[in-house]
Amino acid sequence: MTSGPSFDIGVKALREDRGLSERAKKSATVVGAGMVGVCCALYLQNEGYEVTVIDLNGPGEETSSGNLGGFGVASCPPAAMPGIIKKVPDMLFKETAPLKLRWGHVVTALPWFIRFIAQSSRSNVEANARARQSLLDKVHEAMDPLIAEAGAQDLMNSAGLMFTFESEAAFQKSTYAFDLRKRNGVELDLLNGNEARQVEPNLSENVVRAYRVANFSNTADPLRLVQALAQLFLARGGIHHRAEVRGFRVGSEGVDAVLTDTSEMPVEVLVLAAGVWSRPLAKQLGTSVPLEAERGYHTHFLGSQVAMTGAIMSVERHVAVTPMLEGIRVGGMAEFAGLDAPADMRYAKIVRAHAQALFPGLASHQEFAEWMGPRPSHPDAKPVIARSPLHRNVLFAFGHDHLGLTFGGITGKLISELATDNTPSVDLEPFRPDRF
């Protein structure tokens, strides 16, 4: 799945084989080789663009690689929900809180958190959920054709998702969030504990209720999936240029070059899809956005013999557990500490303990891999998908928080529609960069 041409391969021979002229009719440059960037590149190719992707790392090797693999079609509720302000003390003082704000980052993050708390009003929550759902409704329509063309169906698991509860109190407390899902079209089946264990026999006896989303799918290896899509991009004649983007040269008609640590690369259409690194780059282009690095942690149980059918999301524990090709992965926590702060692997151990409580068979497991990755998050839990307000040839595709894998395909499709001046298949008003 990961074999193929080098990511620095040129396209001259490929063009000659196909009888194409040496001079491309249209070209586009995508900054970022995560799931979002690769999908943007593929959809631009669908529209006839010759595409170059610029990233210092290989496809999917940053945040995409640590993804839990779920295509979160039931994820319309935003992070800022009613009552979030009551959790602020826990964010600062409680080590095991699922949402953490590191003391050294308080002053820097304060403007973001003020906006975040403001988004927790009922009216904002409802609007943000509707906007997220407008993208979620198109997830498989946009993503499945790419997966099929890449020959990566073997990396997909369509066994569903369960939201689990270990107390009746937790179930009742979550009523609003699940009503919100239902009102936005998410189909949920209510199970008791025994019914949940019929689906997942190794699930803890402490689980008393569950909601099941039957039409949920996940990838058994997020990194391999992004790499498979990247190989498709290369096979079509795309180029991956390994370099660090430092800035841009702006001319009278917009941005006309990307400045990297190795060269100056001319551009016609520029797509900024660099995840958390998009904020400083967008600022260089005159657009400021409140984008924070929401750092997530996971533990991978390598070679686990505990069988799982589908994905599990523990509502009380705020962790997700997903079966992978090689073991089981559990992730959670949202830590705000700045992009460059060292990882605190205590949080990986916390999410590991939660997984062992949910699946007691994991308690004796001894072989783990721990990971931390920064997710690009706006206060309203919505990405920016838009044309730059200042430069017509620049398109923005960033801020997908923990749904980069989920939103990759539909974001790519929307970016290609903007690039070709076609009517977007989703109303993009909620995703403007100047909404803040």
N, C-alpha and C positions, 0 to 999 in steps of 0.2 A: 504493500500500500504506500510506503514512503519512498520507494525507489523511483528513479526517473532522472530527468536532466537536472544539472546543477542549477541552482537558483540564480546564478549569474549568466546563464546561457543567453546568447544573442538570438535574434530572430531572423537574420539574413537568410540562412539556409532554409528555414521554415517558409519564409516568404517566396523564395525561389521555387521550392517544391510545389507550392500552391499556385504558382503563376501570378503572384501578386506583384505589383510595382514596388520599387524600392522606397518610394515616398508614400507614406500613409496618408489617407484622406483626412482622418481625424485621429487625434491622440489625447490621452488622458493620463494623469499621474496621480496615483493614490498613495498617500502617506499613511502607513500602518498596514501590517500583515497579519493582524488577528482575524477572527471570524468576520467582523464587520468589513474590514478592508478588503479581504479576499472576495467576499460576496459582492461588494461594490465593483471590484475589478471584473468579475465574471459577468455581471449584468451590463456593464459598459461594453464589454466584448460582444455581448448579444446585440448591442446597438451599432456595431461596426467600428468601435474604437480600438486603436492600438494602445495597449495599456502597459504602463510601467508601475510596479509597486516598489516603494522605497521603505525599507526597514532595516535596522542594524541586525535584527535577529531573524531567524527562520520563521515561516508561517506558523502561527499558533503557539509559539514558544513562550510568550509572556502570559498574560492573564487567561487567555483562552485555554492554555494547557491545564490549569488547575480547576477548570469549571467542573461542576458536578454533573454536567451532561444533560440536564433536563431542558426540553423545549417547553417552557413554562406557560402553557396556554391558560392556566388558571391563576395567573399572577397579576391580575388587574389591580388589586389593592396596593396602594403606594406604601412606602415605609412610614411616612408621616401620617399616622392615623389619629383619630380623636383620643385625647388623653395622653398623648406622647409626652407632654410637658411634665407629667407626674413622674416620669421615668428619668428625668435629668439627674437627680441625686445618685441613682444607681449607675448611670453612665460614668460618673466621676469617682464613685467610692466603692462600688461592688465589683470585685474581680471577675465574677462569673456572669456579669450582665451581658446579654447578647449584643448590645450596642454600647461601645466604649469610646470615651473621649479622653485621650492621654493628656495629662495636666500640662505638659510642655507645649501642647498644640492648642490650648484653649483660646488664647488671644487671637491667633491666626484664623482659627475655625469659627470664631464667634459670629461674624456676619453670615456665614453659611447656616449656622444653627438657628439664628434668628429667623431667617427665611424658611428653614425647615419646619420649625414649630408653627410658623404662620400658615403653612400648608396643611396643618392638621385640622382645620375647621371643616365641618361637614360639607359645606359647599365646595371647598377646594378638593377635598377627598373624592367627592362624587365626580367632579370635572376631571381630575387627574386619572381616576379609574376608567372613565369613558374614553379618554384619549389613549391610555395604554391598551385598552381592549380593541380600539380601532386598528392598532398594529397587530395585536395577538390574533385577531380574526383572520389575518392574512399570512400567518406564520408558515403553515404547511403549503399553502398555495404557492408561496414564493420559494420555500426552501427545498421541498421534495424534488422538483425537477433537477435542481443542481446536484443533490445527493445521488439521484438516479443516473445522471450523465457521468458523474464521477465514479460510478460503480461502487458506491460506499454503503449500499443498503445493508450489508452484513454487519455494519457498525451500529445499527439501529435496533432498539428494543421498544416494542409498543405494548408493554404489559400494564401500563397505567401507573397512577400515582395514588397514594393514600395519605391524607392528613390524619394523624393520630392524636388521641386525647387519652390522658391517663387519669383524669378525674372529671366528674360531672360539672364541677365548678369551672374548669377550663373550657369545657364544651359550651357552657352557657355564656361565658365571657366572650367567646369568639363569634357570637350570633351575628353581629353587625358585619364583620369581615366576610362571612360566608353568604349572608344575604346580599351583600354587594356583588359578590361573584355571580350569584344566581341572577340578579337583575341585569347583569352584563352578559348573560347567555351561557355561563359555565354550567355544564350538566354535572350534578353531584348526586351520588348514591350514598345514603346514610346507612352505616353498618354498626352492629354492636361488636363487642370485643371478640366473641367467638367467630362471628362472620369475618372479621378482619383477619383472624388467624387461619381461617380457611383459605384466604388469599395468600397470606404470608405465614406459613406454619411455624417459623422460628421467631416470630414476634413475641415480645414479652407478654406475660399474663397480666401485667399491669394496665395494658391498653384496654379501655372500656368502651370507647366509641371511635369511629373513623368516618371520614368522608372519602369516597373513592371517585377519582376522575378517570373514567375508562379510556377516553380518547387522548391520553397523555403518552408521549414517547420520549425516550432519552437515548443518547448515544453512549455506547459502552466504552468509548475512548475519544474524548473531545479533541485531543491533540492529533490523533490519526485522522479524524474527520476533517479538521482544518487542512491538514497536509494533503489529504486526498483531493479536496477542492482546489488547493494550490497546484497540485499536479495537473489537474484539468486546465487551470489557467495557463500553465506553462505549455501544455500540449497544444493549446489553441494559438500559441505564439506570444504569450505574455512574457514580460521580463521582470525578474525580481532583482533590484539593485540594493546590495547590502551597504548601507551607509547610515549615518546619523544626520537627520535634518537639523540644521542650525538656524535657518531663516529663509527669507524670500527676497527676490528683487521685484519691485513693483514698477511697472511702466505706465504709460498713458492709457492703455487698454486693460489694465488689471495686472495680476501677477504674471510675470513672464519667465521666471526662473525660480527653481528651488536651490537653495544653497546648502550643501552637505559638507561633512568634514573631509570629503575627498574631491569634490567637484562642484561645478555649477551646471544644473540641468535645466534646459529650456522646457517650458510647459505651455500647453494650450488650455486644458481644463485641469484644475487641481481639486482633488478630494482630500479633505482632512479627516482621517479616520484613525487617529493615533491614541484612542483611549484616554487615559489620565494625562498623557503628554500633550493632548490637544489644547489644553488651556493656555499654556505659554505661547504656543504657535498661533492660536487664534488671536491672542492679544497682539502679537506682532503684526497681524493683519487688521488691527483696529477694532476687534470685537472682544469685549470682556464678558466672560461667563462665570457664574459661581460653581465651578466644577471642583469637587473634592475627591481625594483618593480614599475610597471606602475599602479598607484592607480586610479581606476575607482569609480565613484559615481552613485548611483541611488536613485530615489524616487519612492515608490510604492503607488499608489492611491488605498487605501483599499476600497473594496466594491463599486468601481465606477460603475455608471449606464450608462456611455457613452459607446455605443457599438463600437467595433472594429472588423473588419473581419480578417485581417492579420497584419503583422509587417510593421512599417514605419521607414525609415531612412531619416532624414532631412539632405540634403547635406550641406546647408548653416549653419545650427545650430549645426551640428556634434553631434546629439543625435539620439538614436533609441527609439521607443515606441512600446511596445509589449503587446498584451492582455494576461492576466494570468487567472488561475482558479479563483483567488480572486482579481479582479480589474485589473489595468493597471500599467505597470512598464515602467519607462523612465530612461535611463542611458546615460552617456557620460563623458566627461572630461578625460584627461590623465594627471595625476599629478605625477611629480617626486620629491619626498621629503624624500626618504629613507624609509626603511621597518618599522621602529619603530616610526616615527613621528606621532603625534596625527592627527586625521582626521580633515579636515576643511569643516564642513558641509555647509558652504556657497555655495560650488559647487553642493551639492545635491539640494539646493534651486534654483540655476541657471538652472540646467537641468529640474527641475519642471516647472519653468517659460516657458521654451521652449516648453514643452509638452502642457501647457495651451494655448500657442499661436497657436500650430498646431491643437489642439482640443479645441475650445473655450468652449465646454460644461464642460471641467474640471476646468474652472476658479473659480467656486464656491465650489469646493470640499474642504473639511476641514480635512479629516482623512488621514494621511500620515505615511509611515515608511521610514526612511532614512538609507542608508548603504554606506559603503566604503570597497573596497577589493583590495588587491594588485595582479596585473596580471604579470606573469613572462615574460619579454620582452627582446629579443636580438635586437641589432641595425638594423639587416637585416630582422626582422619580421619573422624569421624562427625558428622552434624548433630545439633542438638537439635530434635526434633519431639515436642512434648508440651504438656500443660496446665501452667500455672504451678503450682508447689507451694503458693503462697500466695494466689492470686487465681483463683477458678474461671472467671471470664469472660475470662481472658487465656490465649492460646495462643502458643507459641513455635515459630518456623520459621526457624532460622538456623544458620550454621556449616557450610555445604555445601562448603567449600574450593573447589577448581577444578571442581566438578561441579554448580554452581548451575543451569546450563542443563539438564543431564541430570536432576537430581532435582526440577526445578521442578514438573512435572506430578504426580508421585506425592506430593510433599509437599503440594501443594494438595488432592489427594484425601484424604489422611490428616487434614489440618486440618479439612476439612469433616465428616469422620466424627467427629472429636473434638467439634466444635461441636454436632453433632446427637445426641451420645451413642450413636452407632452403633459396633459393634465394628470397630476399625481393620483394614483389609485386610492390614496388615503388623504383626508383633509389634513394639511400640514400646518394649519394655523396654531395648534397647541404646541408645536415643536420649533417655533421661531427662536432664534438666539436673542432677540431683543425683548422677550416676554418677561424678563426678570426685573 
